[in-house]
């Protein structure tokens, strides 16, 4: 019963993942490949965390 009011942590991580990917795309468009690489790396770390939480 109390599980109804629990928020899903993967939803928050998914939004953050999508936001990082968008920032990486914009950085690539502006020619900042270092920022693109670091943002993509952060996004992939978030994706790994999402996958880990979904397996539990």
C-alpha positions in Angstrom: 0.0 0.0 0.0 2.7 2.4 0.9 4.6 1.6 -2.3 2.1 3.8 -4.2 3.6 6.9 -2.9 7.2 6.0 -3.5 8.9 7.8 -6.3 10.7 5.8 -9.0 14.4 6.7 -8.8 14.9 5.6 -12.4 12.6 8.4 -13.8 14.8 11.1 -12.2 18.0 9.4 -13.5 16.4 9.0 -17.0 15.7 12.8 -17.2 19.2 13.6 -16.1 20.6 11.2 -18.7 18.6 12.8 -21.5 19.6 16.3 -20.3 23.3 15.3 -20.4 23.0 13.8 -23.9 21.3 17.0 -25.1 24.1 19.1 -23.6 26.7 16.9 -25.2 25.0 17.3 -28.6 24.9 21.1 -28.2 28.6 21.1 -27.2 29.4 19.0 -30.3 27.5 21.4 -32.5 29.5 24.3 -31.1 32.7 22.5 -31.8 33.6 21.9 -28.1 34.6 18.2 -28.4 36.2 18.0 -24.9 32.9 19.1 -23.3 31.1 16.7 -25.6 33.3 13.8 -24.5 33.0 14.5 -20.8 29.2 15.0 -21.0 28.8 11.8 -22.9 30.9 10.0 -20.3 28.7 11.3 -17.5 25.6 10.3 -19.5 26.9 6.8 -19.9 27.6 6.5 -16.2 24.0 7.5 -15.5 22.8 4.9 -18.1 24.8 2.2 -16.3 23.2 3.3 -13.0 19.7 3.1 -14.6 20.4 -0.3 -15.9 21.6 -1.5 -12.5 18.5 -0.2 -10.8 16.2 -1.8 -13.3 17.8 -5.2 -12.7 17.1 -5.1 -9.0 
